């Protein structure tokens, strides 16, 4: 077992196999592999990818950005050349999967439901009781803004800051600051976004 757990790849593959067996079992005991089942599968993907995305966002903001100034200059290239690029790979792709899976969950619940959420409950006109859609819509749009921020601002500037794209020192420093502010923006938006997701699912289902 120790040998298996020593391999990241083997551990992840085994975990996915075990999860796949559980997903299949849920399909069996829930009465079949219908639309509700696939909605549950999309939600599982959404949650797994979301944990990875937001977990890395919090790693960057709670750990790396705060600690980097205190790291000796001779050690900083190790973070910039090895740790940060790997973390950013998983960060940006998990953001994409999170948003796509979340949209899949939403549309699996029906186009009318998706329209209500995306329009803050206004798709069917102003109806009493649609406040839940409004609050869920805020969370969905915050997540989409965060996703666009990852791919449109954070990643392009991180490529310059880390030297993946060659620029002069002034542009590198400017890109590093823009990337940091973009990351801090996502940190700022993450708590209300997660509040929307968690509270809506608990109170409205």
Helices and strands as residue ranges (DSSP letters): H 2-6, H 8-29, H 35-59, I 60-64, H 65-68, H 73-78, I 79-83, H 84-108, H 111-118, H 131-149, I 150-154, H 155-161, H 169-203
